């Protein structure tokens, strides 16, 4: 997806020239200027749509990749396990912003150019996959060895035992920690503003620069609340539901 160039129009200082009569008027004019709200609502909505796209892609690819890596690790093939552990430790240790900057500005040096959207999606997916792999792996290890042996004694192969017996239980146990980690990483979509991805923070910062008002930033904050509060509530519902089932 192509990045969108910021608005190149000069600061609209005329919107801020209205005199304030009291402290409340100053507060409203600073954070809830109706003229600026009307002008920048379309760009904030566009940023919300970009944020939703990135977050959805990150959640899908990150969790699926983490589950695949954890499943591969159960076969205990040393070279593969070594590579998985290195990958997981590296992406759990590196700050997301550092990885984003390295990939965005470093890959063109070796002939690989990716859009800001693709870099943000790729990096956040890899980071989520690293954490998800460890969470799934912990869930797999929590399944008693007796269940593995009982399943194998019925004639199931290793892959069938993993898919039919172990993973259904392990995935259910890992829902609460996985939900928390997923929410935390998807909020990092705001880091896309440093590489020109026109998500919420990028749109709000650009609008703030050209308007000279804090109103666009307040609009961005409200957009994040509107976007992520339902996700947090859904995560809490999942935690409660699965915690009740284990009791």
C-alpha positions in Angstrom: 0.0 0.0 0.0 1.4 3.3 -1.0 2.1 5.9 1.7 0.1 9.1 1.6 1.9 12.4 1.3 1.2 14.8 4.2 -0.9 17.9 3.6 1.5 20.5 2.3 -0.9 23.5 2.9 0.4 26.2 5.3 -0.7 26.3 8.9 -4.3 27.6 9.2 -3.7 30.1 12.0 -7.0 31.9 11.3 -8.7 29.0 13.0 -7.0 29.8 16.3 -7.4 33.6 16.3 -10.8 33.7 18.0 -10.3 35.3 21.5 -10.9 33.1 24.6 -13.1 34.6 27.3 -12.4 32.1 30.1 -10.4 29.0 31.1 -13.1 26.7 29.8 -13.2 28.4 26.4 -9.4 28.1 26.2 -9.6 24.4 27.0 -12.3 23.7 24.4 -10.6 25.8 21.8 -7.3 23.9 22.5 -8.5 20.3 22.6 -12.0 20.3 20.9 -11.9 23.1 18.3 -15.0 22.3 16.2 -13.6 23.8 13.1 -10.5 21.7 13.3 -12.5 18.6 14.2 -14.7 19.1 11.1 -11.6 19.7 8.9 -9.5 16.7 10.1 -12.1 14.1 10.8 -11.7 12.5 7.3 -7.9 12.1 7.8 -8.3 10.6 11.3 -10.9 8.1 9.9 -8.5 7.2 7.2 -5.8 6.7 9.8 -8.2 4.4 11.7 -8.8 2.3 8.7 -5.0 1.9 8.0 -4.5 1.0 11.7 -7.3 -1.6 11.5 -5.7 -3.2 8.4 -2.3 -3.4 10.0 -3.5 -4.7 13.3 -5.7 -7.4 11.7 -2.8 -8.6 9.5 -0.4 -8.6 12.4 -2.7 -10.6 14.6 -3.4 -13.3 11.9 0.1 -13.7 10.6 1.8 -13.4 14.0 -0.3 -15.9 15.8 -0.3 -18.4 13.0 3.5 -18.2 12.6 4.0 -18.5 16.4 1.8 -21.7 16.4 3.7 -23.2 13.5 7.0 -22.6 15.2 5.9 -24.0 18.5 4.5 -27.1 16.7 7.8 -27.6 14.8 9.7 -27.3 18.1 7.8 -30.4 19.5 9.6 -32.6 17.0 12.9 -31.8 18.8 15.0 -31.5 15.7 18.1 -29.7 17.2 19.1 -27.5 14.2 15.5 -26.3 13.7 15.0 -25.8 17.4 18.2 -23.8 17.7 17.1 -21.5 14.9 13.6 -21.1 16.5 15.1 -20.2 19.8 17.5 -17.7 18.2 14.6 -16.1 16.3 12.4 -15.9 19.4 15.1 -14.6 21.7 16.2 -12.0 19.2 12.8 -10.6 18.4 11.7 -10.6 22.1 14.8 -8.6 23.0 14.9 -6.0 20.3 12.6 -2.9 20.7 10.0 -2.8 17.9 11.1 0.7 16.9 14.7 -0.3 16.3 13.7 -3.3 14.2 11.3 -1.1 12.1 14.0 1.5 11.4 16.6 -1.2 10.6 14.3 -2.9 8.1 12.9 0.2 6.5 16.2 2.0 6.1 18.5 -1.0 5.9 16.9 -3.3 3.3 17.1 -0.8 0.4 20.9 -1.0 0.9 20.8 -4.6 -0.2 18.3 -4.0 -3.1 15.1 -4.8 -1.2 12.6 -1.9 -1.0 9.4 -2.3 1.0 6.6 0.2 1.6 6.2 1.5 5.1 2.9 -0.5 5.4 4.7 -3.7 4.5 7.6 -3.0 6.9 5.2 -2.3 9.8 3.2 -5.4 9.1 6.3 -7.6 8.7 8.1 -6.4 11.8 5.1 -6.5 14.2 4.1 -9.9 12.9 7.6 -11.3 13.6 7.6 -9.8 17.1 4.2 -11.2 17.8 5.2 -14.5 16.4 8.2 -14.6 18.8 6.1 -14.0 21.8 3.3 -16.3 20.6 5.7 -19.1 20.0 6.9 -19.0 23.6 3.3 -18.8 24.9 2.2 -21.8 22.7 5.3 -23.7 23.7 4.5 -23.2 27.4 1.0 -24.5 26.8 2.4 -27.6 25.0 4.8 -28.3 27.8 1.9 -28.1 30.3 0.3 -31.1 28.7 1.2 -34.2 30.7 3.5 -36.7 29.1 1.0 -39.4 29.9 -1.4 -37.9 27.3 1.3 -38.0 24.6 2.0 -41.7 25.4 -1.7 -42.6 25.6 -2.4 -41.1 22.3 0.6 -42.8 20.6 -0.4 -46.1 22.1 -3.7 -45.9 20.2 -1.8 -45.8 17.0 -1.7 -42.0 16.4 1.4 -40.6 14.7 3.4 -37.8 16.3 1.7 -35.3 14.1 -1.8 -36.7 14.8 -1.1 -36.7 18.5 0.0 -33.1 18.3 -3.0 -32.0 16.2 -5.8 -34.0 17.8 -4.8 -34.2 21.4 -2.1 -31.7 22.5 -2.7 -28.5 20.5 -6.5 -28.2 21.3 -5.7 -28.2 25.0 -2.6 -26.1 24.8 -4.2 -23.4 22.7 -7.1 -23.1 25.1 -4.7 -22.7 28.0 -2.7 -20.0 26.3 -5.7 -17.8 25.3 -5.4 -15.3 28.3 -1.6 -14.5 28.0 -1.8 -14.6 24.2 -4.6 -12.1 24.2 -2.7 -9.7 26.5 0.4 -9.9 24.3 -1.5 -9.5 21.1 -3.2 -6.3 22.3 0.1 -4.9 23.5 1.8 -5.5 20.2 -1.0 -4.3 18.0 -0.9 -0.9 19.8 2.6 -0.6 18.4 1.0 0.2 15.0 1.5 3.8 16.2 5.2 3.3 15.4 4.3 3.4 11.8 4.3 7.2 12.0 8.1 7.2 12.0 8.2 5.6 8.5 5.4 7.5 7.0 2.6 5.0 7.4 -0.6 7.2 7.5 -2.1 5.5 10.5 -3.8 7.4 13.3 -0.8 9.0 15.0 0.8 10.0 11.7 -2.4 11.7 10.6 -2.9 13.4 13.9 0.7 14.6 14.1 0.6 16.0 10.6 -2.7 17.8 11.3 -1.3 19.2 14.6 1.8 20.5 12.7 -0.3 22.4 10.2 -3.0 23.6 12.5 -0.9 24.5 15.5 -3.6 23.1 17.8 -3.7 20.1 20.1 -7.2 19.2 18.8 -5.9 16.7 16.1 -3.9 14.9 18.8 -6.9 14.7 21.0 -8.8 13.3 18.0 -6.1 10.7 17.6 -6.3 9.8 21.2 -10.0 9.3 21.0 -9.6 7.3 17.9 -7.3 4.9 19.7 -9.7 4.6 22.5 -12.6 3.9 20.2 -10.5 1.3 18.3 -8.8 -0.6 21.2 -11.3 -0.4 24.1 -13.6 -3.1 22.3 -10.5 -5.2 21.7 -9.5 -4.9 25.4 -13.0 -5.8 26.5 -13.1 -8.8 24.1 -9.7 -9.9 25.5 -11.0 -9.7 29.1 -14.1 -11.7 28.1 -11.9 -14.4 26.6 -9.7 -14.5 29.8 -12.8 -14.8 32.0 -14.4 -17.5 29.8 -11.4 -19.7 29.6 -10.4 -19.2 33.3 -13.9 -20.4 34.2 -13.6 -23.5 32.1 -10.3 -24.5 33.8 -11.8 -24.1 37.3 
